[in-house]
Amino acid sequence: MRIIAGSLKGRTLRGPTGDGVRPTSDRLRETIFNILRDEVDGAIVLDGFAGTGAMGLEALSRGAARVTFIERDRRALAVLRQNVDACGVSDACAIITDDFLGLSARHRDLETFTLALLDPPYDFRDLDAVLTEARARLAPSGTIVLEHSRRRAAPDGVPGLTRQRVVTAGDSALAFYAPTAQAG
């Protein structure tokens, strides 16, 4: 794995350790950020289910102001911390060791995000709950990107959030969401 573009372009990232960590491929990350383009510069990013941190680090490389990584797996956290340190961006990063669901209730001081990058395990049961949690901390003009298995339909939306677009790539799909007031 490597950073594809921006100020950290070419940096090699450590990969997953053990079962259950499925990092977003370089090609799929490139697709995501090509679609997001102008939304990344200056963004306040939430990298939910962060794993190795590749998504959030790619966002920082492309001009995001800061990233909050959420990860609960201790092995993935060790790799995530090593990747943040190796990229020299720890001053622009916060790492929260916790479950994603219920995050807002447990961390009331979380800031509002303009971009949420969510990559739950493909067999995660409740994608509606994932979207609802992300919506709770999303800015009114923010965007949520949900990576999921292409064999599983992404929710059309949840209260206050509408799916705008779905892009498939290989075994993965990307669903893009916007707050309902911004839908159209």
C-alpha positions, 0 to 999 in steps of 0.5 A, a space after each residue: 500500500 502506498 499514498 497515491 497523490 498529494 504531498 505524501 505521494 509515494 509513501 509506503 504504508 504498513 499493511 494489515 496484521 491478522 484476519 479482519 483487516 481489509 485495507 482499501 486498495 490503492 485503485 479504490 482509494 484513487 477512485 474515491 479521491 478522484 470523485 471527491 476532488 475539491 471536497 478534500 482540500 481543507 476538509 475535517 475528515 472522520 476515518 471510521 473503521 480506520 484500520 491501517 489509516 490509508 484512507 485518512 492519510 490519503 485525505 491528508 496528503 491531498 489537502 485535508 486539514 485534519 483527520 480523526 481515526 476511529 479504530 478498536 482493533 489493537 493490532 490495527 491501531 499499532 499499524 495505524 500509529 506507525 503509518 501516521 508517524 512514518 508520514 510525519 503528520 501526527 499533528 494533524 491526526 487524532 486517533 480514538 480507540 473505540 467502537 464506531 457505533 455510539 461514538 457521538 454519545 461517548 465522545 461528546 467533544 468530537 468536532 463536526 466533520 465535513 467528510 466521513 470515510 467509512 469502511 466497516 467490515 463487509 459483513 457488518 450487519 447494520 449499515 443504517 446504524 453506521 450512517 446514522 452515527 456518521 450523520 450525527 457529526 456531519 456538517 450540513 454541507 458534508 459528504 459521507 462515503 461508505 465502502 461496502 461489498 458490491 453484493 450488498 446494497 447500500 441503504 438509500 439513506 437514513 433520517 437526514 441523509 440521502 444516497 447520491 451515488 453508487 460506484 462499483 469497482 471490483 468486489 467493492 462498491 462506494 456509496 456517497 451520501 449528503 445531508 437531506 437538505 443538500 440532496 438534489 
